Amino acid sequence: MKTIIAAYSGVLRGTGSSILSALQDLFWLSKSKVEKQLQIISVLQWVLTFLIMGGRRSQWVRNWAIWRYFRDYFPIRLVKTHNLLTTRNYIFGYHPHGIMGLGAFCNFSTEATGVGQKFPGIRPYLATLAGNFRMPILRDYLMSGGICPVNRDSIDYILSKNGSGNAIIIVVGGAAESLNCTPGKNSVTLKNRKGFVKLALQHGADLVPVYSFGENEVYKQVIFEEGSWGRWVQKTFQKHIGFAPCIFHGRGLFSPNTWGLLPYSKPITTVVGEPITIPKIDNPSQREVDFYHSMYVNSLIKLFDKYKSKFGLPETEVLEVN
């Protein structure tokens, strides 16, 4: 047990290769099997953090070797389609939420997929539930990766008092969208989600649609129909607490053929679309918000349609916008 703990600590310090060698000598496993176990450990620690628990930004933390094992477990890939100007600020709309937003975390809160190299000079901040920041240890852990509370004060500060080159990633569909995520389904909760557009207008921050192909494939969920007691319970939690409890499962720790908390190792490909230039309007009218919201929805659909066949979906697949 002490050896395993020491190995895990070594990975956090970025000494992945020496740990591989030590584990091979200890357990007589092949390199590929040891790497697979490290991938499982890296994903499990984040899943447990997400479920049980709920600093400042650190490039050292964002570059931990453990995140590369996390990336390779699925694997997760980040696709850039356009350059982003460092003289502008951005709001990325991330879709779909999935159960845990694993693609959003890996791509924008770590450097495992090379976001800093693909978008030089851009500082990504993944926005998540403000309640996660009430616990001191978890708060510092999240902030070290560039995660911020999804509240008005935090977003206003980043977009108005932190210079340019900032990108806030908002999982627009939120808890409501997570209730409908299931393998084989591509749907987003977006029709009545317009607050992020209003924020973009007030700060003159360009909007960037982002779609993650495969985000809904990594967990299987029990979907409760509208009007059922199960959906009532979920919506009640969502209204009063801010998140919706989902009944889901992935694979077991020791076997992919058993149920457990580990996500299935299905590929997740996150495509960052073309930015939409947004003017700065201190008090945008509802008509202006609706206009740019419509532009955003159309851009997201075009992004989905352009790349769907490249990542395993048939040309007939349609993105459902709710």
Summary of the structure (lengths in Angstrom):
residues: 322
radius of gyration: 19.8
end to end distance: 48.5
largest distance: 66.3
contacts: 1022
relative contact order: 0.15
helix: 46%
strand: 16%
